[in-house]
Amino acid sequence: MQIHVVEPGQTVYQLARAYRTTVQAIVTANELPDPANLVVGQALVMPIYGRLYWVQPGDSLWLIARRYGIDMQALAQLNGISLNAPLAIGTQLYIPPRTKYPAETLAFLEPRGDAISSALLEQTAGVVDDLTYVALFSLEARRDGSLILPPANGLRNVVDSANSSIMLTITNLERGAFSGELAASILQSTAVQELLLENIIAYAEQVGSVQAVMFDIEHIPGNQRQAYVRFLQLAKEQLNEAGMLVCAALAPKTSADQPGEWFVAHDYRAIGAAVDFVMVMTYEWGYSAGPPMAVSPLPQVERVIQYTLTEIPSEKVLMGQNLYGYDWTLPFVQGGEYARAVSPQTAIELARRYGVAIEYDETAQAPTFRYRDEQGREHIVWFEDARSIQQKLRLLIRYNLRGIGYWKLGLSFPQNWLMIEEYLQVKKR
């Protein structure tokens, strides 16, 4: 596969000819709702095996082979050219696909109401081949050790069809928000913890195909730091015995003593030792109530990963990633109107509707654009595309991480799954 950024005047027909594929293949891969109206700056994934490269000034066969990690003689043979002949500018070369990196992947599924909707199940079924786990969000822990349980209708059949598995996500959500008081109440009672774990195991047996449990316990008071580690140790002991792995979600830190109510109780080193693996929530720098910026800018993500690896072995670390962006109304006012969450497909449609080009921020490694709505209000949108996901997957591979976890299913982003298939050999149960 190959990423192409649309230039002014380009059409799907022209791109199909240039990349030796078909119009329908491009339309299907990128789920283009209006193929006749591409957006300038829009990233498209070209559904080809390997990629094509056009020789640029200053190129040599040796430089190109080195850039793509292929033997120079093999590259020459593939393209039927001499090792010693000069390359003409504009010559099209075929580059074979890279070796895939073995990794685990997960994506959260959050049902609304009393059942998982047929639309959400259908979308999950469409991407489950690219997932190790579907993380059911969430089982809400109560102060007495009971659980408020999410629906799981049809989920087992979906994951079993792809040899994937279910991950249960345990939270300290109370009235829609993470509760430090709730967390402390549970962490101060061994009896409550024992009952909580019994209830998790019972629900896992009821649902079936559960291979892992994630504890997404946030906003924990600082004085409960050690108690949380002890609880995770207990959870690992009992859940491993029941045949399930234990994962902990971690707030994105860059130092052990990072201040802030979301960070103080997440002891990376101790938690990493206590559980089977972790997922670091490397997103939400740009968030609905905050100033406009990329949701997961690459430099910030990399700094968190670098710190994480000083405390936790890379084979235990999943990198978090968003499957959404935000649309802010300008001027931004702290405490004012919240940004609207948008899928990448919705973001592209906004750019098309308002006739604006998509730009790409090279520092954040994320696409963005501005538009003015029918009321004359200015907006700025930050979202994800194939280019930004490519950079995150390269980061994952460079740091030899365990894998990647996505928040969340239900938002249309076909290019993400194409990039997963290009870069990763997804591990299954």
TACORRA-V552513 format. One record per residue. N is the residue number from 1. RES is the residue in one letter. SS is DSSP state (alpha for helix, beta for strand, coil for the rest). NEAR is the number of other ideal C-beta (glycine too) atoms within 8 Angstrom. D_CENTER is the distance of its C-alpha to the mean C-alpha in whole Angstrom. Layout:
n=[N/N]
res=[RES/RES]
ss=[SS/SS]
near=[NEAR/NEAR]
d_center=[D_CENTER/D_CENTER]
This chain:
n=[1/2/3/4/5/6/7/8/9/10/11/12/13/14/15/16/17/18/19/20/21/22/23/24/25/26/27/28/29/30/31/32/33/34/35/36/37/38/39/40/41/42/43/44/45/46/47/48/49/50/51/52/53/54/55/56/57/58/59/60/61/62/63/64/65/66/67/68/69/70/71/72/73/74/75/76/77/78/79/80/81/82/83/84/85/86/87/88/89/90/91/92/93/94/95/96/97/98/99/100/101/102/103/104/105/106/107/108/109/110/111/112/113/114/115/116/117/118/119/120/121/122/123/124/125/126/127/128/129/130/131/132/133/134/135/136/137/138/139/140/141/142/143/144/145/146/147/148/149/150/151/152/153/154/155/156/157/158/159/160/161/162/163/164/165/166/167/168/169/170/171/172/173/174/175/176/177/178/179/180/181/182/183/184/185/186/187/188/189/190/191/192/193/194/195/196/197/198/199/200/201/202/203/204/205/206/207/208/209/210/211/212/213/214/215/216/217/218/219/220/221/222/223/224/225/226/227/228/229/230/231/232/233/234/235/236/237/238/239/240/241/242/243/244/245/246/247/248/249/250/251/252/253/254/255/256/257/258/259/260/261/262/263/264/265/266/267/268/269/270/271/272/273/274/275/276/277/278/279/280/281/282/283/284/285/286/287/288/289/290/291/292/293/294/295/296/297/298/299/300/301/302/303/304/305/306/307/308/309/310/311/312/313/314/315/316/317/318/319/320/321/322/323/324/325/326/327/328/329/330/331/332/333/334/335/336/337/338/339/340/341/342/343/344/345/346/347/348/349/350/351/352/353/354/355/356/357/358/359/360/361/362/363/364/365/366/367/368/369/370/371/372/373/374/375/376/377/378/379/380/381/382/383/384/385/386/387/388/389/390/391/392/393/394/395/396/397/398/399/400/401/402/403/404/405/406/407/408/409/410/411/412/413/414/415/416/417/418/419/420/421/422/423/424/425/426/427/428/429]
res=[M/Q/I/H/V/V/E/P/G/Q/T/V/Y/Q/L/A/R/A/Y/R/T/T/V/Q/A/I/V/T/A/N/E/L/P/D/P/A/N/L/V/V/G/Q/A/L/V/M/P/I/Y/G/R/L/Y/W/V/Q/P/G/D/S/L/W/L/I/A/R/R/Y/G/I/D/M/Q/A/L/A/Q/L/N/G/I/S/L/N/A/P/L/A/I/G/T/Q/L/Y/I/P/P/R/T/K/Y/P/A/E/T/L/A/F/L/E/P/R/G/D/A/I/S/S/A/L/L/E/Q/T/A/G/V/V/D/D/L/T/Y/V/A/L/F/S/L/E/A/R/R/D/G/S/L/I/L/P/P/A/N/G/L/R/N/V/V/D/S/A/N/S/S/I/M/L/T/I/T/N/L/E/R/G/A/F/S/G/E/L/A/A/S/I/L/Q/S/T/A/V/Q/E/L/L/L/E/N/I/I/A/Y/A/E/Q/V/G/S/V/Q/A/V/M/F/D/I/E/H/I/P/G/N/Q/R/Q/A/Y/V/R/F/L/Q/L/A/K/E/Q/L/N/E/A/G/M/L/V/C/A/A/L/A/P/K/T/S/A/D/Q/P/G/E/W/F/V/A/H/D/Y/R/A/I/G/A/A/V/D/F/V/M/V/M/T/Y/E/W/G/Y/S/A/G/P/P/M/A/V/S/P/L/P/Q/V/E/R/V/I/Q/Y/T/L/T/E/I/P/S/E/K/V/L/M/G/Q/N/L/Y/G/Y/D/W/T/L/P/F/V/Q/G/G/E/Y/A/R/A/V/S/P/Q/T/A/I/E/L/A/R/R/Y/G/V/A/I/E/Y/D/E/T/A/Q/A/P/T/F/R/Y/R/D/E/Q/G/R/E/H/I/V/W/F/E/D/A/R/S/I/Q/Q/K/L/R/L/L/I/R/Y/N/L/R/G/I/G/Y/W/K/L/G/L/S/F/P/Q/N/W/L/M/I/E/E/Y/L/Q/V/K/K/R]
ss=[coil/beta/beta/beta/beta/coil/coil/coil/coil/coil/coil/alpha/alpha/alpha/alpha/alpha/alpha/alpha/coil/coil/coil/coil/alpha/alpha/alpha/alpha/alpha/alpha/alpha/alpha/coil/coil/coil/coil/coil/coil/coil/coil/coil/coil/coil/coil/beta/beta/beta/beta/coil/coil/coil/coil/beta/beta/beta/beta/coil/coil/coil/coil/coil/coil/alpha/alpha/alpha/alpha/alpha/alpha/alpha/coil/coil/coil/coil/alpha/alpha/alpha/alpha/alpha/alpha/alpha/alpha/coil/coil/coil/coil/coil/coil/coil/coil/coil/coil/coil/coil/beta/beta/beta/beta/coil/coil/coil/coil/coil/beta/beta/beta/beta/beta/beta/beta/beta/beta/coil/coil/coil/coil/coil/coil/coil/coil/alpha/alpha/alpha/alpha/alpha/alpha/alpha/alpha/alpha/alpha/alpha/alpha/alpha/coil/coil/beta/beta/beta/beta/beta/beta/beta/beta/beta/coil/coil/coil/coil/coil/beta/beta/coil/coil/coil/coil/coil/coil/alpha/alpha/alpha/alpha/alpha/alpha/coil/coil/coil/coil/beta/beta/beta/beta/beta/beta/beta/coil/beta/beta/coil/coil/beta/beta/coil/alpha/alpha/alpha/alpha/alpha/alpha/alpha/alpha/coil/coil/alpha/alpha/alpha/alpha/alpha/alpha/alpha/alpha/alpha/alpha/alpha/alpha/alpha/alpha/alpha/alpha/alpha/alpha/coil/coil/beta/beta/beta/beta/beta/beta/beta/coil/coil/coil/coil/coil/alpha/alpha/alpha/alpha/alpha/alpha/alpha/alpha/alpha/alpha/alpha/alpha/alpha/alpha/alpha/alpha/alpha/alpha/alpha/alpha/coil/coil/coil/beta/beta/beta/beta/beta/beta/beta/coil/coil/coil/coil/coil/coil/coil/coil/coil/coil/coil/coil/coil/coil/coil/coil/alpha/alpha/alpha/alpha/alpha/alpha/alpha/coil/coil/beta/beta/beta/beta/beta/coil/coil/coil/coil/coil/coil/coil/coil/coil/coil/coil/coil/coil/coil/coil/coil/alpha/alpha/alpha/alpha/alpha/alpha/alpha/alpha/alpha/alpha/alpha/alpha/alpha/alpha/coil/coil/alpha/alpha/alpha/beta/beta/beta/beta/beta/beta/coil/coil/beta/beta/beta/beta/beta/coil/coil/coil/coil/coil/coil/coil/coil/coil/coil/beta/beta/beta/coil/alpha/alpha/alpha/alpha/alpha/alpha/alpha/alpha/alpha/alpha/coil/coil/coil/coil/coil/beta/beta/beta/coil/coil/coil/coil/beta/beta/beta/beta/beta/beta/beta/coil/coil/coil/coil/coil/beta/beta/beta/beta/beta/beta/coil/coil/alpha/alpha/alpha/alpha/alpha/alpha/alpha/alpha/alpha/alpha/alpha/alpha/alpha/coil/coil/coil/coil/beta/beta/beta/beta/beta/coil/coil/coil/coil/coil/coil/alpha/alpha/alpha/alpha/alpha/alpha/alpha/alpha/alpha/alpha/beta/beta/beta/coil/coil/coil]
near=[11/9/11/10/10/11/6/4/4/8/8/12/7/8/13/12/7/7/12/6/9/6/9/6/10/18/11/8/11/10/9/9/5/6/9/5/6/11/11/9/13/12/15/13/14/14/10/11/3/8/10/13/10/8/12/6/4/5/9/7/11/7/9/14/12/8/6/10/5/9/6/11/7/9/15/11/7/8/8/4/8/5/8/3/6/3/10/6/8/6/8/8/11/10/11/7/6/8/3/8/9/6/13/10/15/16/15/13/15/10/11/4/6/3/7/11/9/5/6/12/12/8/11/13/9/6/11/13/7/10/14/12/14/17/14/16/11/11/14/10/11/9/7/6/15/8/12/6/6/9/9/10/6/8/15/11/7/13/14/9/7/10/5/13/12/16/15/15/13/14/13/15/10/10/5/4/6/11/11/11/7/12/16/11/10/15/12/7/9/5/7/12/14/9/11/14/12/9/11/14/12/8/12/12/7/6/13/7/9/12/11/13/16/14/12/10/12/10/9/16/8/8/4/13/11/8/9/15/12/8/11/14/9/10/14/12/8/10/14/11/6/8/5/12/10/15/15/13/12/13/8/12/13/7/6/8/4/9/5/6/7/7/10/10/10/11/11/14/9/9/16/12/6/10/15/9/11/16/14/13/11/12/12/8/11/12/9/8/6/7/6/10/10/13/17/17/14/14/8/11/15/9/9/13/15/9/12/14/11/5/9/12/7/10/7/11/16/15/16/16/13/12/14/14/14/16/13/10/9/10/4/9/6/5/4/5/5/5/12/7/9/13/11/17/11/9/15/11/9/14/16/10/6/9/4/8/8/15/8/12/10/5/7/12/12/15/16/14/14/10/11/8/8/3/4/5/8/9/13/11/16/14/14/15/12/13/12/14/13/11/10/14/13/9/13/13/10/6/11/6/13/10/14/15/14/14/12/12/14/7/10/9/11/10/13/13/10/13/14/12/9/10/12/15/7/12/8/7/6]
d_center=[19/19/18/21/21/24/27/30/32/30/30/28/31/31/28/29/32/30/28/30/28/29/28/27/24/23/23/22/19/18/19/21/24/26/26/30/28/25/24/25/22/20/18/18/17/21/21/23/24/23/24/27/28/31/33/33/36/37/35/36/35/35/32/30/30/29/26/25/26/28/32/34/37/34/33/37/37/34/35/39/40/42/41/44/44/42/39/40/38/36/36/33/32/30/27/26/22/21/21/18/16/16/13/12/9/8/7/10/13/15/18/21/25/26/24/21/22/23/20/17/19/19/16/14/17/16/13/14/15/12/11/13/13/13/13/16/15/18/21/23/25/29/32/34/31/31/27/26/25/22/23/22/24/24/20/22/23/20/19/22/22/19/20/17/18/17/16/18/16/19/20/23/22/26/27/23/22/22/25/27/30/28/27/30/32/30/30/34/35/35/36/33/31/33/33/29/28/31/29/26/27/30/27/25/28/28/25/25/23/21/20/18/18/16/18/16/20/20/22/25/28/29/32/30/28/30/30/26/26/29/28/25/27/29/26/25/29/29/26/26/30/29/26/23/21/20/17/16/14/15/15/15/18/20/23/25/27/24/26/25/25/21/21/25/24/21/23/21/24/25/22/21/24/24/21/20/17/14/11/11/10/9/9/12/14/15/16/18/21/21/22/20/17/14/11/10/13/13/16/15/12/14/17/15/14/18/19/18/19/22/22/20/20/17/18/17/14/10/8/6/3/5/6/9/12/15/19/21/25/27/29/27/29/27/28/28/26/23/20/19/15/15/13/13/15/17/17/19/21/22/23/25/27/28/28/27/25/21/21/19/19/19/19/16/15/14/16/18/21/24/26/29/30/33/34/34/31/29/25/22/18/15/12/10/11/12/13/11/8/11/12/9/9/13/12/11/14/16/16/16/14/13/10/6/5/3/6/8/10/13/12/13/11/12/12/8/10/13/11/10/14/15/14/13/16/14/16/18/20]
